[in-house]
Structure formats: structure tokens, C-alpha cells
């Protein structure tokens, strides 16, 4: 039901098969519409192959979401964390005020969207995201004007 959930948790991104349909503008609009006024969405987006934070940031920003991120680093010297790996979590809400209670914790940092295109039901770019994750933001082609037949 619309506006009733305090927490939505998405944790489907750790394999090498990325469920792109969960990261679209349409999906984000649906998630946000289901949140209570101070509800939050947590995306566990840890992935060995690609950084999905820019994808979530672009999609969240396109839907007007407020966002924070936290990188949980495992400590291999701590026996209680044996076998644990680091995790990346993104938190989104309909309003910045819904995230206020988390901002006091310095482990939560702002997540800002870049100028990349948000994914939608009509567009996603797994290859571009994979490239960005390994080599940085790929160059955006410039328009070339041909003059004098050259």
C-alpha cells in the first residue's frame, strides 16, 4: 500500500547478474511511493564487478530522493568478522528530513548524482557501468563539425 512502509530493503546485486529492472526510474518511483513520510529505502549494492552507487544516485536524484551512503569495511584481523567482506549500502528517502537521524553518524556520507543518464524501463547501460567501475567515467563523445569537406 502507498505510504505505509518505514523500511524497504533491496539486496539483489551481489552476483554477476545485475537485475537492472530494480534500478530504474519507474522502480524507484514505486519504491518511494510506498514509503511512509519518514520511511527509508536501503539498497545493499555490493558487487565484485561494478560500482552501482552512481546508478542508484542518478536514478534516485531523477525521482527527487534524498540519499546517503555507507561503506562497511570488514576487518580481517577480527575473529568475529572471519569470512566477511566489505559492503556498500545506499539509503534513500522521499525527503531530506527523513535522513536527518542518520546524518549525525559520520559513517553515512552524502551521495550525489553525476550527469549520467538514469536507468529506466527503456534504457540501462550495464557495459558502461562496468567500464566506469574499472576505468573511471568514460568520455562523452563531442559533436564534430565537418567543414570544407574535411
N, C-alpha and C positions, 0 to 999 in steps of 0.2 A: 504493500500500500504506500501511496505517496506520503512523504513527510513523516514517516514513523520510525525509521531506524536511527539508532545512535551510533552504530558502527557497521560498516561493510568492510570485509576483508577479502582481498583478491590475492591469491597465491598460486599462480599457474604459469610461472615464467621461467622456471629453473632449467627446463630441458632445452634441447636444441630445436624443438618445435614450438615456435612462438605463436600463441593464439592471438593473432592480430585483431580479431573482431572484438576482443576485450579492451582494446586500447584506442578505439575510435571515438570521434566526437559524439556520435549517436549513443554509444555505450556510456560515455562519460555523462552525457545529459541525463540518461536514465538513472545512473547511479546517484547523481546529485539530487535528482527529483525525489528520490526515495529517502533522503536524509531528513532527520529532524532538524530544527533550527540550529542546534549546536552539535549535530552529528558529524562524524568524520569517516573518510574512506582511507583504508590502509592498503597500499599496493606493496607487496613483497616482490621486488623486481630483480632479485639477484639472478645473474646469469653469467655463465663462464664465457660465453661467446660475444655478448654485446651489452652495451650500456643502454638500458631502456629509460633512464631518467629523462633525457631530452625528449623522448617520445611522449612520456606521461606529462612532462611540463608543457609541451606545445598543446597537447590535447586538453589538459586542464585549463590552461590560460585561455584557449579558444572558447571555453564554456564559462569563463569568469570565476574559476575556482581559486581559492587561496591555497598555497602549497608550502610544505616544509619537507625536508629530507633528513635522514639519519643513516649513517654508515656504521653498522655494528661490526667491530673488528674482534675476531676471536684471538685469544691468547694461547699459543701452543704450549706455553710453559705452565699453564693452569690445568691440573689434572681433571678438574670439573668440566673443562671445555675440550677434552680429548675427542678428536674427530670432528669438531665443529669447524665451520667455515664462516667467513665474513658474510654479512648480509646488507643489502641496500633496501631501505623502506622509504616510500614516499607517502605523505599524509596530505589529503585534500579535504577541503570543506567548502560549503557554499559561501561563507563569509569569513573575513579575517578574524573576527571576534571569536569564532568557534575554535580557532587555533591558539588563542591567547594563553590558555592554561599550559601549553607546551613550549611557548617561546622563552620562558624563564629557564628552561633546561638548555644549556649551551650545546648539547649534542644534536639538537634539532636546529638545522640551518635553513635559511630561505632557499627555495628552488625557483629560479626564474627561467622563463621560456626564452629560447633564442628565436631567430627569424625563420626557422624552418617551418615547413608545411605540416600542420597537424594531420594525423591519420583520420580517415573517415571510412564509411562503408564503401566509398568509391575509390579510395586511394590509401595505399600503405606502401612503405618502402623498406622492406627487410634488408635488402642488399645495401642500400645507402646507410642504414643504421649499423650494419655490420662493418662497413667501411669506416664510418665515423668512429666506431669503438676501437678500431685498431690503428687508424692513421690520422684521426682528427677530422674536423669538419671538411668535407670535400668542397672544392671550389665551385662556386656558382658560375655557370657559363655566362660570359658577357656577350652582348649583342655586337655583332661585327658588321660594319657598314662597308660595302664594297663600292669603290669609286673608280672612275676612269678604267673600267674593265679589269682592274687588278684584284 
